[in-house]
């Protein structure tokens, strides 16, 4: 089972769209055992790829077993010659808000599937300051998470990303072909250079702001100015510098 992990507001939607248009890929987006009432893997598998039908979903009941649901989807994908990729909703494990009050700081989706599948995992990340600047501007996140909890989750995610392998969003924006080839290799997916002509119009995805903007450009977002005291708050936090070291980042100030 191929799992793609990233936190919210780190460029994961763009990267996922680029992977989803590779030949023979069926990518399910923002899937997590705790998020089934919001985003259903079975519903995506039905409406996006025709891998299950409404009667099968009804038979599984309102609270279907997560691993059994993924097994059904995976078997159908294999029969169709498709390579299934699960884009994990990792935000629920490391930030949580507003759906999860107390995050586990563990990769719950991977743990739920490990006994049933051989896992291939890779992560994508973004510099913590830019990540924080973007995350806290999301209306649903305002007042729901502070810098301390953010950095605790960020560091733990970084600690898990290192052994599985990761790609920095900044590197992806500068050299998308090279980094996509790395991700395809990690997930055992075929790489097709024609992705550039297809990715922007791909709509079987969740969380796609660019769909409204109508842009197909891949570029590094401009860093937002830091408010007074924010850089110092990062530097003083015990999880900040270890996170930079783990992921190969530098303090930008």
C-alpha positions in Angstrom: 0.0 0.0 0.0 1.4 3.4 -1.0 1.0 6.1 1.6 1.8 9.8 1.0 2.1 11.8 4.2 2.1 15.6 4.7 0.7 18.2 7.0 -1.9 20.8 6.0 -0.7 23.9 4.1 2.6 22.4 3.0 1.9 22.1 -0.8 0.5 18.6 -0.5 -2.4 19.2 -2.8 -0.3 20.4 -5.7 2.1 17.5 -5.2 -0.7 15.0 -5.0 -2.3 16.2 -8.2 1.0 15.8 -10.0 1.3 12.2 -8.7 -2.3 11.5 -9.5 -1.9 12.1 -13.2 0.9 9.6 -13.6 -0.2 6.6 -15.7 -2.5 4.1 -14.0 -2.6 5.9 -10.6 -5.8 6.0 -8.4 -5.1 8.5 -5.6 -7.5 8.8 -2.7 -7.2 12.2 -1.0 -7.0 13.0 2.7 -8.0 9.6 4.0 -7.8 8.8 7.8 -9.6 6.5 10.2 -10.7 9.5 12.3 -12.0 11.5 9.3 -14.4 9.1 7.8 -17.5 11.2 8.5 -15.9 14.1 6.6 -14.1 12.3 3.8 -14.9 8.8 2.7 -12.4 6.6 0.9 -15.3 4.4 -0.3 -17.1 7.4 -1.7 -14.0 8.6 -3.5 -13.3 5.2 -4.9 -16.9 5.0 -6.2 -17.3 8.5 -7.6 -13.8 9.1 -8.9 -12.8 5.6 -10.1 -15.9 3.4 -10.1 -14.1 0.8 -7.9 -17.2 0.1 -5.7 -20.9 0.8 -6.1 -23.5 2.4 -3.8 -25.0 -1.0 -2.8 -21.7 -2.3 -1.6 -21.1 0.9 0.4 -24.6 0.5 1.9 -23.9 -3.1 2.9 -20.7 -2.1 4.7 -22.8 0.2 7.0 -22.5 3.7 8.3 -19.2 3.0 10.1 -17.3 0.5 7.9 -14.1 -1.0 9.2 -11.3 1.2 7.9 -8.8 -1.5 6.9 -11.5 -3.7 5.4 -12.7 -0.7 3.3 -9.2 0.0 2.0 -8.6 -3.7 1.3 -11.8 -3.8 -0.9 -10.7 -0.7 -2.8 -7.1 -2.0 -3.2 -8.3 -5.4 -4.5 -10.6 -3.6 -7.0 -7.8 -1.3 -8.1 -5.5 -4.2 -8.6 -8.0 -6.0 -10.7 -8.3 -2.9 -12.9 -4.5 -2.6 -13.2 -4.4 0.6 -11.2 -1.8 1.6 -8.6 -3.6 2.8 -5.5 -2.1 5.7 -3.5 -3.5 6.9 -0.2 -2.9 10.6 0.5 -3.0 10.4 4.3 -4.8 13.2 6.2 -1.8 13.5 8.5 -3.0 16.9 9.9 -5.4 15.0 12.2 -2.4 13.2 13.9 -0.1 16.2 14.4 -2.2 19.3 14.6 -5.7 17.9 14.9 -7.8 21.1 15.1 -10.6 21.6 14.5 -11.7 17.9 14.2 -9.4 16.3 16.7 -8.9 17.9 20.1 -5.9 15.9 21.2 -3.7 14.7 18.4 -1.9 11.3 18.7 1.4 12.5 17.2 1.5 9.1 15.4 0.8 8.0 11.9 -2.6 6.5 12.6 -3.5 5.6 9.0 -0.2 3.7 8.6 -0.6 1.9 11.9 -4.2 0.9 11.0 -3.0 -0.6 7.7 0.3 -2.1 8.6 -1.1 -5.4 9.7 -2.9 -5.8 6.4 -0.6 -4.4 3.8 3.1 -4.0 3.0 3.5 -0.3 3.2 5.5 2.1 0.9 5.6 5.5 2.6 7.0 8.9 1.7 6.5 12.4 3.2 6.6 15.9 1.9 7.4 18.9 4.2 7.6 22.7 4.2 9.8 25.1 6.3 8.1 25.5 9.7 7.8 29.3 9.6 6.1 29.3 6.2 4.0 26.4 7.2 2.8 28.2 10.3 2.2 31.5 8.5 0.0 29.7 6.0 -1.8 27.4 8.5 -2.9 30.1 11.0 -4.5 32.1 8.2 -7.0 29.3 7.5 -10.4 30.4 9.0 -11.1 27.0 10.6 -7.7 27.1 12.4 -7.9 30.6 13.8 -7.7 30.4 17.6 -7.6 26.6 17.5 -3.8 26.0 17.6 -0.9 27.9 19.2 2.8 27.9 18.2 3.7 25.5 21.0 1.3 22.8 19.8 2.2 23.4 16.2 5.9 23.0 16.7 5.4 19.9 18.9 3.4 18.2 16.1 5.8 19.5 13.4 8.9 18.1 15.2 7.2 14.7 15.7 6.2 14.5 12.1 9.7 15.4 11.0 11.1 12.6 13.2 8.9 10.2 11.4 9.5 11.6 8.0 13.3 11.2 8.1 13.4 7.4 8.2 10.8 6.9 5.5 12.2 9.6 3.2 10.9 13.0 2.4 10.8 15.8 -0.2 10.9 19.4 0.7 8.2 21.5 -0.9 10.7 24.2 -1.6 12.8 21.7 -3.6 9.7 20.5 -5.5 8.9 24.1 -6.5 12.5 24.7 -7.8 13.0 21.3 -9.5 9.6 19.7 -9.9 10.6 17.0 -12.4 13.5 15.8 -10.3 11.5 15.7 -7.1 8.5 14.0 -8.7 10.8 11.3 -10.0 12.0 10.8 -6.4 8.5 10.5 -5.1 7.5 8.2 -7.9 10.5 6.0 -7.2 9.6 5.9 -3.4 6.0 4.9 -4.2 6.8 2.5 -7.1 4.9 4.6 -9.6 5.7 5.2 -13.2 7.0 8.6 -14.1 5.6 10.4 -17.1 7.0 13.8 -18.1 3.7 14.6 -19.6 2.3 15.4 -16.2 2.9 19.1 -16.8 0.1 19.2 -19.3 -2.3 17.3 -17.1 -1.9 18.2 -13.4 -3.6 21.6 -13.3 -6.9 20.3 -14.7 -7.0 17.3 -12.4 -10.0 17.5 -10.1 -10.2 14.2 -8.3 -8.7 15.8 -5.2 -9.6 17.6 -1.9 -8.3 20.9 -0.7 -7.6 22.4 -4.1 -7.6 26.2 -3.9 -5.8 26.6 -7.2 -8.9 25.2 -9.0 -10.6 28.5 -8.3 -7.5 30.5 -9.2 -7.1 28.9 -12.6 -3.3 28.7 -12.4 -1.0 25.9 -13.6 2.2 27.5 -12.5 4.4 25.7 -9.9 6.4 28.2 -8.0 7.6 28.9 -4.5 5.1 31.1 -2.6 6.4 34.5 -1.5 7.4 34.4 2.2 5.0 36.5 4.3 6.6 39.3 6.4 7.1 38.1 10.0 5.3 40.0 12.7 7.4 41.5 15.5 8.6 38.9 17.9 7.6 35.8 15.8 11.2 34.9 14.7 12.3 35.1 18.3 9.4 32.9 19.5 10.4 30.3 17.0 14.1 30.5 18.0 13.2 30.1 21.7 11.0 27.1 21.2 12.8 23.7 22.0 11.3 21.9 19.0 12.2 24.5 16.4 16.0 24.0 15.8 15.8 20.2 16.1 13.1 20.3 13.4 15.3 22.4 11.1 18.2 20.0 11.6 16.1 16.9 10.9 14.8 18.3 7.6 17.8 20.2 6.4 16.3 23.7 6.8 17.9 26.9 8.1 16.5 29.7 10.1 15.6 32.3 7.5 16.3 35.4 9.5 
